Amino acid sequence: SLTDGFKIDDFGFGRDILQTNDSWSYQLTAGADLTSADKTAVGNQAKNITLATSTFLPTDTYIRTGTGDIELTASGNLIFQGGLAFDDFGTPLLVKTAVYNAGKAEAGNRYGSFSDDYGQFFTAAYSDYPLAGGDLAIKVGGDINGSIGQETTINNWLNKQGGKADAFSANLPTAWGIDFAKFSQNVGSFGGGNVDINADGNINDLTVMMPTNGKQVGEQLIPGDGASGYKTNVLQIGGGGQLHVNAGADIAGGIYYLGKGNGTINADGAITGSKNNSLDPDIFSLSSIVDLTKGPQLLMGDTNLTITANEGIGISAVSDPMIFDDSGTNFFSYSEDSAISLKSLSGDVRLSTDNRVVTNISDTTDPQYALSKIYPASLHSTAFGGSVLFEAIDSGSAGSASDIILYPSAKADLTVFAKENIGTPSSQIIISKIGMSDFNPSLLPNALTPIINFDPLDGTPSLAGDNIVGKLFPFQSGIFGSLAHAQTPVHRGDQEPVRIVTQQGNIENVIFNLPKKAIIASGHDLNNASFSIQHANQKNDVSVITAARDIIFSALRNQDTGVLEANEGAIEIAGSGDVLIQSGRNIDLGTSAGLSTIANNNNPSLQNSGANITVLAGLNGATPNYLGFENLDDNILKYAENYDEYQALVTEFMRQRTGNTKLSTKTAFEQFNNLAPSEYASLQPQFNNLTSTKYTDIIGKIKSEIVQFVQAQLNDSSLTADKALAIFSKLKPDEYLTIQPQLNALANQIFFSELNETGSASAADSKLGNERGFKAINALYSGNAWKGDLDLVFSAIQTLKDGNINLLVPGGKINVGLPVAGVTKQADQLGIIAKGKGDINAFLDGDFNVNQSRVFALGGDDIMIWSSNGDIDAGRGAKSALAAAEPVYSFDENGNLVVDFPPPVSGSGIRTAALISDKGSKAGNVALFAPGGVVNAGEAGIGGNNVTISATAVLGANNIQIGGVGSGVPAASTASLAAGLTGVSNLTANVSQMAQASTDMGKDDDKDGKKKKQLGTISVELIGFGA
């Protein structure tokens, strides 16, 4: 060994005592060019530096110093030959070989507030707290081969104390330090010095440790006694540094720990798993399950670490080592700025949470193991030429999950970019989960408030680890989901969205839980990809979920019975704002839970009003023309504000012209439409005064959004509006994806208003036609590229607490349900339902089929459906279908239990109702427009306050219930039934009762529930058997 800065203690405890004075620097060169003035220059012959041990009596081998620098240079390899060795008697020994800079102890204040007597040999806190460490530089022309056989855990040499062991113990002051005699890794820096490692070849199984240390300098209850309580818990933190590792070929396996500072690890080849399949079974009891074959283990604290490679990256785990002591003091050393970034030029980026090799915890259900898997606050992963994959602990196993959870921080961010796919490896059975915690980080154990494992936390009787896990992990709902959120959302005020994007591949078989708005964009399909997104801000948060081709959830079947089963996949938005979900082709929700906005159901700190849902299917390379409305013909905008005023003008004009003061409006319009423009020229000024100005502000807002976006993108606030709009017109849709929800929300106000105004006018007088509506369609959805369908036959699109639902399928059909039931789900789990306040608007080109499902607006708002070339069919579902949704349990900001009862879902078909108190008992209106098809009330029926229908034909009019005014609805006729049926009066009476009950659904639930419903009687008379 070559050592300086230490002495062996005088009492035979085998302790290496760190000195307080300065120490030597070393320069070791193998294969030196003796003709060069540069002491580190090497010649052409490959010469190695080997840290070996005696074969006669194996002993540890070190190159170490304190404050001095170490510089190792070799023309060949650097080899660590530690691991298992045997003495002449066959006794196995663990031999350590290492290179490190230890720093020095502080003279006069070696142990801080603790005693400076010999008690330090027995108490964990009495370790060394080094400072002023020198730098370490390693440069080799060949490979660096670490010693995989050396012990990999760090808890044996990184001693910690702090916290309260039990109810009868003192609250111990916090401290952590280094026991150098037990250090067993390859490379180390302990006093804050930097480490720079370069190999022209491979770096194999190397372990590099750069921990921090925390010296207690607060005031103790009993001065000098670290086992007593404290008056003040004050730490002096040292260590960390800058880490730089570079390999000219591959980096395989290894463990890298940087407790504080910035680090880079780069491979010109790949960063991959160890070539050694398992650890030595004579040393490691877990050898059958632990290995480094997924990639290096990364250990971090208050750290920013960048990992780069040219040919792929594999990481076994990323962990905070201060939290995974299975039997001692634990706390998080992650900071709010802690982050890891991974970038691979080609190949895949593979991330896992298998850190058993460093934790030595074999039970993956152990709560301490769950905490040890937590990633730092921010994760940025980019695969420029491949995929980003999240691997389970045991690939292909159905029992070992690999949930990646990011440490909670207001500055936390998540970005995942890939040329190919993002998700779970195809060979893996279980679906991986990635989440960002929304728990209050100040309530987690930190260096000043540590916990001791198995100690109750917050007075609860559960284990400390269990209690923290329950709050830190976001994949929970209901009452447990409420506990996983901070009283004030962690990301309130955060305007930076999560970004998960593929260029040409899928986002598939993965679950994301995100506490802030997000942009999800797949270059191909979204396939069984679930997202739970929280809009943390009070208003104006928007999220985008888009696929260049399809958005698909599987329709799962029981392998034994073949029966369809629920798919737990879902897209769920909490909080307010807007979410845009769009596809290039089809959206098929399979048997998933579907699309929903849930307001504050899982987090009482969010707004009670949910987000709006906009679904746009079938872009097929096209995009809405958000500036199209600006160029609409005046005749489109004219009279949109108040059609009644237009009617009054025309009617009065024709009465004066004909002299018939009793001329009806219908006749007046019929005669007016036959006039030449010159014959009503006198009306033109008054028509012009009626031209709608209600869209002017909206069009101005659209322009403003676009101009501000372009100015921000170009960082040029002086850019004129005209220039900005011209630049925007040339952008590709994915280049302005971030503002599409805002643009859609504004454009839809004009678009749906125009469709509703056109259809309503046509319903009143079919001669008015639908030109105005089709001009609006052509303005926003010009061209013929649109092609794609929306299917939710076994699923649902819902807003649970307020929020509009806007469905846009300009080149296809919408299938809400099937003619026959296909999956066992409750009524409130199927269909398009606005359970609170909110309109349902649908625009499509083809058929709108409800079948066995439902389209309900239950908060007193409206339903409007426009099908340009298809039919609107209300379906054949049972009116009696009823589902009382399970109550929603949560905690409010004061910790009180809140129980919320969603409105019951009763019936099928297309209906509005008023089931929330602030809307009274008045149901919303229903407007159905099928200019090129029929509207069929079917068996399920159509019901609302005012019902307006414009179509080539209306079928099933006797099954349309109107609480107010009907327009375009033919009177139901029962005359043809009278001759052959008896009991008609009873049947008619019951239809009327059902109409009233449907219109006032929920108005008198308690009263109506006590009444026995009458049944209609149908008599069938056999009149013959035929010829």
Summary of the structure (lengths in Angstrom):
residues: 1027
radius of gyration: 36.0
end to end distance: 113.1
largest distance: 127.6
contacts: 3886
relative contact order: 0.05
helix: 18%
strand: 32%
